[in-house]
Amino acid sequence: MSEITATDAREHFSDALAAANREPVFITRHGRRIAALVTAEFYERAVEALEDAEDLAAAHTSLEEDGESIPWEVVKAELGLT
């Protein structure tokens, strides 16, 4: 992964975009990473993976809760899916 200063990113934006097609490019200010340039495809896959992980964690939490379960057939009927 490469790094570029915010000033260099501003002055050489097309080069930074080209580099981001190969690997993530971190933009730094005062030596600290403040942003990352990635392809739109990489970003979309990362967000989808994060959402999937959050959904899975929520499902596990739900399964661990005490209480009465509602059968799937009842849920489908209540939603008008049968």
N, CA, C and O atoms as CSV, one atom per row, in Angstrom:
chain,resi,resn,atom,element,x,y,z
A,1,MET,N,N,0.849,-1.168,0.000
A,1,MET,CA,C,0.000,0.000,0.000
A,1,MET,C,C,0.894,1.231,0.000
A,1,MET,O,O,1.898,1.299,0.708
A,2,SER,N,N,0.505,2.181,-0.801
A,2,SER,CA,C,1.331,3.375,-0.901
A,2,SER,C,C,0.710,4.533,-0.133
A,2,SER,O,O,-0.470,4.521,0.218
A,3,GLU,N,N,1.533,5.509,0.107
A,3,GLU,CA,C,1.093,6.713,0.806
A,3,GLU,C,C,1.504,7.933,-0.002
A,3,GLU,O,O,2.521,7.927,-0.695
A,4,ILE,N,N,0.699,8.971,0.101
A,4,ILE,CA,C,0.967,10.228,-0.579
A,4,ILE,C,C,0.462,11.350,0.313
A,4,ILE,O,O,-0.569,11.209,0.970
A,5,THR,N,N,1.175,12.450,0.339
A,5,THR,CA,C,0.710,13.562,1.159
A,5,THR,C,C,-0.514,14.202,0.519
A,5,THR,O,O,-0.745,14.062,-0.682
A,6,ALA,N,N,-1.282,14.894,1.319
A,6,ALA,CA,C,-2.471,15.571,0.802
A,6,ALA,C,C,-2.084,16.585,-0.265
A,6,ALA,O,O,-2.786,16.729,-1.266
A,7,THR,N,N,-0.987,17.281,-0.064
A,7,THR,CA,C,-0.521,18.264,-1.051
A,7,THR,C,C,-0.177,17.582,-2.361
A,7,THR,O,O,-0.586,18.043,-3.427
A,8,ASP,N,N,0.581,16.473,-2.293
A,8,ASP,CA,C,0.933,15.740,-3.513
A,8,ASP,C,C,-0.307,15.149,-4.181
A,8,ASP,O,O,-0.397,15.121,-5.409
A,9,ALA,N,N,-1.250,14.684,-3.389
A,9,ALA,CA,C,-2.480,14.124,-3.954
A,9,ALA,C,C,-3.243,15.197,-4.726
A,9,ALA,O,O,-3.783,14.934,-5.800
A,10,ARG,N,N,-3.282,16.394,-4.178
A,10,ARG,CA,C,-3.969,17.502,-4.833
A,10,ARG,C,C,-3.247,17.886,-6.139
A,10,ARG,O,O,-3.885,18.140,-7.161
A,11,GLU,N,N,-1.928,17.923,-6.084
A,11,GLU,CA,C,-1.143,18.346,-7.250
A,11,GLU,C,C,-1.045,17.264,-8.326
A,11,GLU,O,O,-0.869,17.572,-9.504
A,12,HIS,N,N,-1.160,16.004,-7.922
A,12,HIS,CA,C,-1.004,14.880,-8.863
A,12,HIS,C,C,-2.187,13.924,-8.739
A,12,HIS,O,O,-2.007,12.713,-8.614
A,13,PHE,N,N,-3.394,14.478,-8.774
A,13,PHE,CA,C,-4.590,13.679,-8.520
A,13,PHE,C,C,-4.747,12.538,-9.515
A,13,PHE,O,O,-5.093,11.426,-9.115
A,14,SER,N,N,-4.502,12.781,-10.797
A,14,SER,CA,C,-4.676,11.708,-11.782
A,14,SER,C,C,-3.691,10.568,-11.528
A,14,SER,O,O,-4.028,9.402,-11.733
A,15,ASP,N,N,-2.475,10.897,-11.083
A,15,ASP,CA,C,-1.510,9.851,-10.748
A,15,ASP,C,C,-1.972,9.051,-9.535
A,15,ASP,O,O,-1.815,7.831,-9.490
A,16,ALA,N,N,-2.541,9.746,-8.553
A,16,ALA,CA,C,-3.044,9.065,-7.353
A,16,ALA,C,C,-4.194,8.131,-7.721
A,16,ALA,O,O,-4.272,7.010,-7.219
A,17,LEU,N,N,-5.085,8.591,-8.595
A,17,LEU,CA,C,-6.186,7.727,-9.037
A,17,LEU,C,C,-5.669,6.506,-9.784
A,17,LEU,O,O,-6.172,5.399,-9.590
A,18,ALA,N,N,-4.680,6.699,-10.628
A,18,ALA,CA,C,-4.102,5.575,-11.366
A,18,ALA,C,C,-3.482,4.570,-10.400
A,18,ALA,O,O,-3.644,3.362,-10.574
A,19,ALA,N,N,-2.778,5.059,-9.388
A,19,ALA,CA,C,-2.173,4.165,-8.400
A,19,ALA,C,C,-3.247,3.411,-7.628
A,19,ALA,O,O,-3.061,2.243,-7.285
A,20,ALA,N,N,-4.371,4.072,-7.351
A,20,ALA,CA,C,-5.452,3.428,-6.596
A,20,ALA,C,C,-6.076,2.279,-7.373
A,20,ALA,O,O,-6.716,1.414,-6.774
A,21,ASN,N,N,-5.908,2.248,-8.687
A,21,ASN,CA,C,-6.400,1.112,-9.474
A,21,ASN,C,C,-5.573,-0.138,-9.230
A,21,ASN,O,O,-6.030,-1.250,-9.494
A,22,ARG,N,N,-4.357,0.041,-8.727
A,22,ARG,CA,C,-3.472,-1.098,-8.450
A,22,ARG,C,C,-3.525,-1.517,-6.991
A,22,ARG,O,O,-3.481,-2.707,-6.679
A,23,GLU,N,N,-3.620,-0.531,-6.090
A,23,GLU,CA,C,-3.611,-0.803,-4.655
A,23,GLU,C,C,-4.162,0.419,-3.923
A,23,GLU,O,O,-4.177,1.517,-4.478
A,24,PRO,N,N,-4.613,0.236,-2.686
A,24,PRO,CA,C,-5.083,1.396,-1.920
A,24,PRO,C,C,-3.963,2.426,-1.758
A,24,PRO,O,O,-2.797,2.080,-1.566
A,25,VAL,N,N,-4.345,3.682,-1.839
A,25,VAL,CA,C,-3.399,4.783,-1.656
A,25,VAL,C,C,-3.854,5.587,-0.445
A,25,VAL,O,O,-4.944,6.159,-0.441
A,26,PHE,N,N,-3.011,5.625,0.577
A,26,PHE,CA,C,-3.336,6.392,1.775
A,26,PHE,C,C,-2.854,7.825,1.602
A,26,PHE,O,O,-1.732,8.075,1.163
A,27,ILE,N,N,-3.723,8.750,1.956
A,27,ILE,CA,C,-3.383,10.170,1.896
A,27,ILE,C,C,-3.049,10.608,3.316
A,27,ILE,O,O,-3.803,10.355,4.256
A,28,THR,N,N,-1.914,11.265,3.452
A,28,THR,CA,C,-1.449,11.671,4.776
A,28,THR,C,C,-1.410,13.192,4.905
A,28,THR,O,O,-1.258,13.922,3.925
A,29,ARG,N,N,-1.551,13.631,6.132
A,29,ARG,CA,C,-1.371,15.045,6.477
A,29,ARG,C,C,-0.598,15.061,7.790
A,29,ARG,O,O,-1.009,14.439,8.771
A,30,HIS,N,N,0.506,15.765,7.800
A,30,HIS,CA,C,1.365,15.840,8.981
A,30,HIS,C,C,1.767,14.440,9.457
A,30,HIS,O,O,1.867,14.182,10.656
A,31,GLY,N,N,1.996,13.546,8.495
A,31,GLY,CA,C,2.451,12.200,8.810
A,31,GLY,C,C,1.385,11.227,9.270
A,31,GLY,O,O,1.687,10.070,9.563
A,32,ARG,N,N,0.132,11.682,9.340
A,32,ARG,CA,C,-0.968,10.809,9.780
A,32,ARG,C,C,-1.875,10.482,8.589
A,32,ARG,O,O,-2.177,11.349,7.768
A,33,ARG,N,N,-2.299,9.234,8.510
A,33,ARG,CA,C,-3.242,8.844,7.451
A,33,ARG,C,C,-4.595,9.492,7.719
A,33,ARG,O,O,-5.147,9.362,8.812
A,34,ILE,N,N,-5.123,10.185,6.723
A,34,ILE,CA,C,-6.421,10.853,6.889
A,34,ILE,C,C,-7.486,10.321,5.943
A,34,ILE,O,O,-8.678,10.530,6.170
A,35,ALA,N,N,-7.065,9.631,4.880
A,35,ALA,CA,C,-8.027,9.114,3.906
A,35,ALA,C,C,-7.353,8.010,3.097
A,35,ALA,O,O,-6.139,7.817,3.155
A,36,ALA,N,N,-8.174,7.300,2.347
A,36,ALA,CA,C,-7.647,6.263,1.462
A,36,ALA,C,C,-8.373,6.337,0.129
A,36,ALA,O,O,-9.594,6.482,0.081
A,37,LEU,N,N,-7.619,6.236,-0.938
A,37,LEU,CA,C,-8.200,6.125,-2.272
A,37,LEU,C,C,-8.239,4.651,-2.642
A,37,LEU,O,O,-7.213,3.972,-2.631
A,38,VAL,N,N,-9.419,4.165,-2.968
A,38,VAL,CA,C,-9.594,2.785,-3.408
A,38,VAL,C,C,-10.543,2.804,-4.602
A,38,VAL,O,O,-11.232,3.796,-4.842
A,39,THR,N,N,-10.572,1.720,-5.336
A,39,THR,CA,C,-11.510,1.643,-6.453
A,39,THR,C,C,-12.936,1.557,-5.913
A,39,THR,O,O,-13.164,1.139,-4.778
A,40,ALA,N,N,-13.876,1.955,-6.740
A,40,ALA,CA,C,-15.282,1.868,-6.348
A,40,ALA,C,C,-15.661,0.415,-6.077
A,40,ALA,O,O,-16.423,0.138,-5.151
A,41,GLU,N,N,-15.141,-0.507,-6.871
A,41,GLU,CA,C,-15.440,-1.932,-6.674
A,41,GLU,C,C,-14.940,-2.407,-5.307
A,41,GLU,O,O,-15.653,-3.112,-4.593
A,42,PHE,N,N,-13.716,-2.021,-4.946
A,42,PHE,CA,C,-13.168,-2.407,-3.646
A,42,PHE,C,C,-14.027,-1.851,-2.524
A,42,PHE,O,O,-14.350,-2.560,-1.572
A,43,TYR,N,N,-14.395,-0.588,-2.636
A,43,TYR,CA,C,-15.223,0.059,-1.616
A,43,TYR,C,C,-16.559,-0.667,-1.461
A,43,TYR,O,O,-16.978,-0.968,-0.343
A,44,GLU,N,N,-17.228,-0.950,-2.585
A,44,GLU,CA,C,-18.527,-1.622,-2.533
A,44,GLU,C,C,-18.411,-3.006,-1.918
A,44,GLU,O,O,-19.269,-3.406,-1.130
A,45,ARG,N,N,-17.359,-3.746,-2.265
A,45,ARG,CA,C,-17.164,-5.079,-1.664
A,45,ARG,C,C,-16.896,-4.973,-0.174
A,45,ARG,O,O,-17.392,-5.789,0.603
A,46,ALA,N,N,-16.120,-3.983,0.234
A,46,ALA,CA,C,-15.808,-3.808,1.654
A,46,ALA,C,C,-17.057,-3.458,2.452
A,46,ALA,O,O,-17.276,-3.994,3.539
A,47,VAL,N,N,-17.879,-2.555,1.909
A,47,VAL,CA,C,-19.111,-2.172,2.602
A,47,VAL,C,C,-20.060,-3.365,2.681
A,47,VAL,O,O,-20.690,-3.587,3.716
A,48,GLU,N,N,-20.168,-4.124,1.612
A,48,GLU,CA,C,-21.042,-5.308,1.612
A,48,GLU,C,C,-20.553,-6.331,2.641
A,48,GLU,O,O,-21.359,-6.918,3.363
A,49,ALA,N,N,-19.246,-6.544,2.709
A,49,ALA,CA,C,-18.701,-7.492,3.687
A,49,ALA,C,C,-18.966,-7.018,5.117
A,49,ALA,O,O,-19.287,-7.820,5.994
A,50,LEU,N,N,-18.831,-5.729,5.343
A,50,LEU,CA,C,-19.107,-5.174,6.670
A,50,LEU,C,C,-20.579,-5.337,7.033
A,50,LEU,O,O,-20.907,-5.722,8.155
A,51,GLU,N,N,-21.465,-5.042,6.079
A,51,GLU,CA,C,-22.900,-5.206,6.338
A,51,GLU,C,C,-23.240,-6.666,6.606
A,51,GLU,O,O,-24.043,-6.962,7.491
A,52,ASP,N,N,-22.636,-7.585,5.847
A,52,ASP,CA,C,-22.875,-9.014,6.069
A,52,ASP,C,C,-22.416,-9.432,7.466
A,52,ASP,O,O,-23.103,-10.191,8.149
A,53,ALA,N,N,-21.253,-8.933,7.886
A,53,ALA,CA,C,-20.741,-9.268,9.219
A,53,ALA,C,C,-21.660,-8.713,10.305
A,53,ALA,O,O,-21.908,-9.381,11.309
A,54,GLU,N,N,-22.168,-7.493,10.109
A,54,GLU,CA,C,-23.097,-6.914,11.084
A,54,GLU,C,C,-24.399,-7.714,11.137
A,54,GLU,O,O,-24.935,-7.951,12.220
A,55,ASP,N,N,-24.908,-8.130,9.979
A,55,ASP,CA,C,-26.126,-8.942,9.943
A,55,ASP,C,C,-25.917,-10.273,10.655
A,55,ASP,O,O,-26.783,-10.729,11.402
A,56,LEU,N,N,-24.772,-10.888,10.422
A,56,LEU,CA,C,-24.474,-12.166,11.062
A,56,LEU,C,C,-24.384,-12.005,12.578
A,56,LEU,O,O,-24.899,-12.836,13.325
A,57,ALA,N,N,-23.730,-10.936,13.028
A,57,ALA,CA,C,-23.630,-10.685,14.469
A,57,ALA,C,C,-25.014,-10.449,15.072
A,57,ALA,O,O,-25.304,-10.926,16.169
A,58,ALA,N,N,-25.860,-9.720,14.364
A,58,ALA,CA,C,-27.221,-9.469,14.856
A,58,ALA,C,C,-28.018,-10.769,14.917
A,58,ALA,O,O,-28.788,-10.980,15.854
A,59,ALA,N,N,-27.840,-11.635,13.931
A,59,ALA,CA,C,-28.540,-12.921,13.932
A,59,ALA,C,C,-28.093,-13.778,15.110
A,59,ALA,O,O,-28.919,-14.404,15.774
A,60,HIS,N,N,-26.794,-13.808,15.369
A,60,HIS,CA,C,-26.289,-14.580,16.518
A,60,HIS,C,C,-26.840,-14.028,17.825
A,60,HIS,O,O,-27.229,-14.792,18.708
A,61,THR,N,N,-26.874,-12.715,17.952
A,61,THR,CA,C,-27.414,-12.084,19.158
A,61,THR,C,C,-28.878,-12.439,19.319
A,61,THR,O,O,-29.330,-12.739,20.424
A,62,SER,N,N,-29.616,-12.409,18.229
A,62,SER,CA,C,-31.043,-12.728,18.274
A,62,SER,C,C,-31.271,-14.176,18.696
A,62,SER,O,O,-32.192,-14.465,19.460
A,63,LEU,N,N,-30.445,-15.073,18.205
A,63,LEU,CA,C,-30.592,-16.483,18.556
A,63,LEU,C,C,-30.286,-16.746,20.024
A,63,LEU,O,O,-30.800,-17.698,20.610
A,64,GLU,N,N,-29.448,-15.902,20.615
A,64,GLU,CA,C,-29.077,-16.078,22.018
A,64,GLU,C,C,-30.110,-15.497,22.976
A,64,GLU,O,O,-30.067,-15.780,24.173
A,65,GLU,N,N,-31.043,-14.686,22.465
A,65,GLU,CA,C,-32.044,-14.068,23.329
A,65,GLU,C,C,-33.052,-15.102,23.826
A,65,GLU,O,O,-33.404,-16.052,23.126
A,66,ASP,N,N,-33.493,-14.884,25.040
A,66,ASP,CA,C,-34.544,-15.728,25.589
A,66,ASP,C,C,-35.879,-15.258,25.029
A,66,ASP,O,O,-36.028,-14.105,24.622
A,67,GLY,N,N,-36.819,-16.144,25.017
A,67,GLY,CA,C,-38.155,-15.778,24.568
A,67,GLY,C,C,-38.680,-16.758,23.554
A,67,GLY,O,O,-37.988,-17.673,23.108
A,68,GLU,N,N,-39.907,-16.536,23.211
A,68,GLU,CA,C,-40.596,-17.441,22.302
A,68,GLU,C,C,-40.224,-17.124,20.856
A,68,GLU,O,O,-40.169,-15.962,20.453
A,69,SER,N,N,-39.974,-18.168,20.095
A,69,SER,CA,C,-39.697,-18.009,18.672
A,69,SER,C,C,-41.005,-17.985,17.894
A,69,SER,O,O,-42.006,-18.573,18.304
A,70,ILE,N,N,-40.971,-17.299,16.771
A,70,ILE,CA,C,-42.131,-17.257,15.883
A,70,ILE,C,C,-41.806,-18.131,14.678
A,70,ILE,O,O,-40.810,-17.886,13.997
A,71,PRO,N,N,-42.617,-19.137,14.401
A,71,PRO,CA,C,-42.344,-20.009,13.260
A,71,PRO,C,C,-42.335,-19.222,11.945
A,71,PRO,O,O,-43.093,-18.267,11.777
A,72,TRP,N,N,-41.482,-19.628,11.036
A,72,TRP,CA,C,-41.332,-18.966,9.750
A,72,TRP,C,C,-42.651,-18.909,8.988
A,72,TRP,O,O,-42.946,-17.905,8.341
A,73,GLU,N,N,-43.430,-19.954,9.056
A,73,GLU,CA,C,-44.717,-19.974,8.345
A,73,GLU,C,C,-45.639,-18.864,8.854
A,73,GLU,O,O,-46.371,-18.261,8.069
A,74,VAL,N,N,-45.609,-18.591,10.154
A,74,VAL,CA,C,-46.433,-17.525,10.729
A,74,VAL,C,C,-45.936,-16.166,10.250
A,74,VAL,O,O,-46.739,-15.297,9.909
A,75,VAL,N,N,-44.635,-15.978,10.221
A,75,VAL,CA,C,-44.064,-14.707,9.751
A,75,VAL,C,C,-44.453,-14.477,8.298
A,75,VAL,O,O,-44.879,-13.381,7.934
A,76,LYS,N,N,-44.306,-15.520,7.454
A,76,LYS,CA,C,-44.668,-15.375,6.042
A,76,LYS,C,C,-46.137,-15.011,5.894
A,76,LYS,O,O,-46.491,-14.155,5.083
A,77,ALA,N,N,-46.989,-15.657,6.672
A,77,ALA,CA,C,-48.433,-15.368,6.583
A,77,ALA,C,C,-48.730,-13.929,7.000
A,77,ALA,O,O,-49.548,-13.258,6.369
A,78,GLU,N,N,-48.077,-13.452,8.054
A,78,GLU,CA,C,-48.302,-12.089,8.520
A,78,GLU,C,C,-47.814,-11.057,7.509
A,78,GLU,O,O,-48.355,-9.954,7.428
A,79,LEU,N,N,-46.800,-11.416,6.748
A,79,LEU,CA,C,-46.281,-10.496,5.726
A,79,LEU,C,C,-46.976,-10.669,4.381
A,79,LEU,O,O,-46.672,-9.960,3.421
A,80,GLY,N,N,-47.902,-11.607,4.318
A,80,GLY,CA,C,-48.618,-11.850,3.069
A,80,GLY,C,C,-47.793,-12.541,2.010
A,80,GLY,O,O,-48.016,-12.344,0.815
A,81,LEU,N,N,-46.847,-13.344,2.433
A,81,LEU,CA,C,-45.957,-14.019,1.496
A,81,LEU,C,C,-46.376,-15.436,1.180
A,81,LEU,O,O,-45.679,-16.141,0.449
A,82,THR,N,N,-47.518,-15.871,1.724
A,82,THR,CA,C,-47.940,-17.249,1.450
A,82,THR,C,C,-49.089,-17.264,0.471
A,82,THR,O,O,-49.584,-18.334,0.116
